[in-house]
Amino acid sequence: MNTTSIDFQPFVDWDNSPFILFDPTGKILYLNNSAEILFGYVSKKELYDLALTYAPQNFGYKTTTVTLT
């Protein structure tokens, strides 16, 4: 099997959707430009709590839309 490594970081950086990668303690490991803008409106703790609440409970991914006020 031929595998090719692709650097997806530019795609994540240029995406309009916020992308935030937390470690298990809530420390931010990576975020894109859209996430930086989002942090102007909500706190890091609030986003971490939302991530834990809406994270998939099984392997895979889950997409959820939440209105932040």
Secondary structure, 3 states (H helix, E strand, C coil): CCCCCCCCHHHHHHCCCCCEEECCCCCEEEECHHHHHHCCCCCHHHHHHHHHHHCCCCCCCCCCCCCCC
